[in-house]
């Protein structure tokens, strides 16, 4: 799994499409993992998924863990598969006043740490330029 992060509207998806060659499927906004028939699976808008799974649910993130596990399992099932996860970095800047938005920001930070730990490669993309972090 590769993890790509960076600021909002900084060209993360465009960078991925320019640098990962082959047929791909893009999942966004909590789309279900249907049978994917391409070797590359790109999951975008992770921060929105985290909001839905952690803030809008009362299961303490269990659904997120199941979703994440299913994505990782998809990649492990076949060595020719590549999972690319893209999430906007919302952890900097002014701390939100609303409690649910503070919780969301915290959860995004914790989950991005886990993704970084689990990833083979981590890139930060700013204005279309990448920096490899791992």
N, C-alpha and C positions, 0 to 999 in steps of 0.2 A: 504494500500500500504506500502511496505517496500522498503527502499532505501539502496543500498549497494554501497560503494565507496572504493577507495584505489588506489594504484599505478598501473601502467601498468604491466601486467604479474605477478600479485601478488596473483593469485589464487581466485579471486572473484567468478567466475562462479563455479569453483570446490567446493568452500565453500557453495555456495547456493545449489548446487545439493546434497551435503552431509547433509544439515540442513533442507531442505524443502522436505518433503516426500509426494509422490503421483505422479500421472501422470502430466506431464507438457508440455507446448509448449514454444519454445524459438523463440523470434523475435529479429532480429539483422539487422543493417545497413538499417534502414528505411523500413523494410518490412511492408506491409499493414496489418492491423488488420482484417484478414479473420475470418470467424466464428471459434472461438476457442472452442474446445470440451473437454478441460481438465480443472480441477479446478485451476491449477496454470499456470499463464502466466508470463514468465521471459523475460524482455526486456533488451538486452545487448547493449553495445557500444553507450550509450546515447551521449557521447561527439561527436561521428561521426554524429549522427542524428542532434544534435544542430548545428554543422558546416553546414550541408546541409540545414537545415531549416532557419538559420539566416544569414549565410555568402553567400551561393549560391543563395538565394532568395532576392527579393526586397520588400517583403510584411511586413517587420518589425517584423517577427516572428509569424504572424497570423497562418501560417500552423502548426508551432510547437504547438501553443496553442490548435488548433483543434485536433491535434494528441494526445496531453496530455489529453485533455478533453475526447476523445474517450476511452483512456485506463482507466481512472478513472471511467468513466461511465460503462465500461465492468465489473469492480469489484463491483460497487454499485448495479448492476442489480440482483445479486445473492449472498447471504451471505456466500455461500460455496466457493466462488472464492477468489483467492489470487493473487495480482499483486506484482511482485518483479522487481524493476528497478535497473539496474547495470550501473554505470558510472565511468570511470577512472578519477581520480583527476589530472587535468592538470593545476591547478591554482597556483602551487608553482614553485620554481626554477627561472631561468633566464627569464626575460620578453622578449618575441619575438620582433625582430626588425620590422618585416613586420606588417603593420597596420591590415590587415585582420586576422592575427593570434593573435594579441593583442585583437581585438574585440571578436574573438572566445573564448579566455581564459576568458575574462570578462563575456561574456554571459553564459559560462559554470558555472562560480561562482554564478551568479545571479540565474540561473535555479536550481542549486543544493541547494541553500538556500531555494527556494520555495519548492522543493521536500522534504527537511528536515522538513520544516514547515508542509507540508501536510501529511507526512508519519506517520504511526503508530509506526514503528521501523526504526532506522538508525544504520547501522553497517559500521565500517571501517575495511577493511581486508588488512593486510600486511603479505606477505609471508605465506598465508594460515591460519593465526591466526586472530580472530575477536576481535573487541572492540565495545561494544554497546555504541552508543552515545545518543540514545533516545529510 
